[in-house]
Amino acid sequence: MSRPRGAGQAEPTMPVAAVARRLGVAPSTLRTWDRRYGLGPSRHTDGKHRRYCAADIGRLELMQRALLRGASTAEAARYALQQMPKSFGAAPEIAAQPLPPPAEQLSAAQNGAAARRLRAAAVALDGRAVQQTLDDAIGSAGVLDAWEGVIAPVADACGAGWPGTPAGVEVQAMLSECVLAAVVRATPVLDHPRNQRPVLLGRVPDEHDALPLYVLAAGLAARRIGSQLFGLPLPGPALSAAVRRSSPAAVVLWADRTGNADPELFPEVSRGGLRSRLFAAGPGWRAPELPDRVEQLSGLRTAADRIEYVLVGK
């Protein structure tokens, strides 16, 4: 007799430490939520080790979204259990959270053609043509796709120097200014964002390039996620003051260079029982050096996906 498909296969689970890191909370917080509100693992694997299944994690993520919107812990726990009641029988099947369908992307050939036009216009210091090319690419594919497929490759090549091409500092400066202007133009002002508290976007002290943060802000705005962006790098005390005054739902600190990425900034900005989720974005951060509450984000699209999911779900 054949068994039903999937019979005998254990449901994937996660230990307390992994779930705590995913949610940006301490393991002791998860134990407290379990003890006080019943938001712990539905089953214990062997009486000692507590492991969370997909439904358990989904319940905790619902609770955290409610907390980020200003609910008390008890209210948030009640909301999560109402939305996803616990079942102590067979484990419910939880559909995997799909990534949001990307905007219609330019083909590789179109990306290449747009990148060549952008490069030629930049080398010629033709600001009007650069702006037009940028507006066309962003209008066709959205800011995130245009950044990944057209803008970033040209900017990287410009920074590295093009063989046989007179691309000096003046070309890089003009291209950066045009990209910033185009991204700002493409960032809508949200009357009614989906998140009640903003996402604070900042770069670490001594970090020079703010363009990725502007791109991330535009990508979030396209999903109706509101943010507060600080284009100038703030020193630690000023950044802490900004976080305390704005009470953001999430704090994202960008670091492009490892030498500028100071993990001690996160404890400084999260003093006083702050409930904000903490994210480290940019290639400068090293995961082993980050505090437990901090989640590392790789790539601007991944960052936009993850922030949207943490704050408002899908």
Secondary structure as UniProt FT lines:
FT   TURN            5..8
FT   STRAND          14..15
FT   HELIX           16..23
FT   HELIX           27..37
FT   STRAND          50..52
FT   HELIX           54..68
FT   TURN            69..70
FT   HELIX           73..83
FT   HELIX           108..123
FT   TURN            124..125
FT   HELIX           127..141
FT   HELIX           143..146
FT   HELIX           147..151
FT   HELIX           152..160
FT   TURN            163..164
FT   HELIX           169..185
FT   STRAND          199..203
FT   TURN            205..206
FT   HELIX           211..222
FT   TURN            223..224
FT   STRAND          227..229
FT   HELIX           236..246
FT   STRAND          250..254
FT   HELIX           258..260
FT   TURN            263..264
FT   HELIX           265..269
FT   TURN            270..273
FT   STRAND          277..281
FT   TURN            283..284
FT   HELIX           287..289
FT   TURN            292..293
FT   STRAND          294..297
FT   HELIX           300..312
//
